[in-house]
Amino acid sequence: MTRRPVPRVEMEWETPAVLAPAPHPALWPWLLSGLVSLGLLGGSLWLSRALSVPNAPATVPQCCQLTYEVRGAGRGVPVRVRVLEAPPLLTLTPEQTTTAAPGTVALPGPGKYRVRVSADGYAPQTATVQVPSAAPVVLELE
């Protein structure tokens, strides 16, 4: 009997896997985003104060009506009232309102307005009025 050489067998054993604890999430991205957010908030607050108009009202009051009487035109005559200028900081597009005299025109806030009053057969008149006013504004048409 002849001996045959036996092939050498090498076996490798896997070592058991050791689970490492999960790494803590990095804090720097959170800190960086928080600092950027605070910077944007602070910058927007500073910018809003830097660009604000001094002595500007916080809100535009909806308070004022111009009550007027027209002398020279008969009672009940159709009168056209047009706002030509409004106080600063109040946005108002020039509008024309037709009412019968005496009448009332609603305005967006207190202050000094320049109005033009006209009626058929009368020369138009321009007046500067302060609103609110305790007494009706008297306008003369000729």
Protein Blocks (a to p, Z undefined) as FASTA:
>chain_A
ZZdddddddddddddddddddddddfklmmmmmmmmmmmmmmmmmmmmmmpcehiafbdc
dfbccddddehiaghiacddddfbdcehiacdddddddddddddddfbecddddddddeh
iacdddddddddfbdcddddZZ
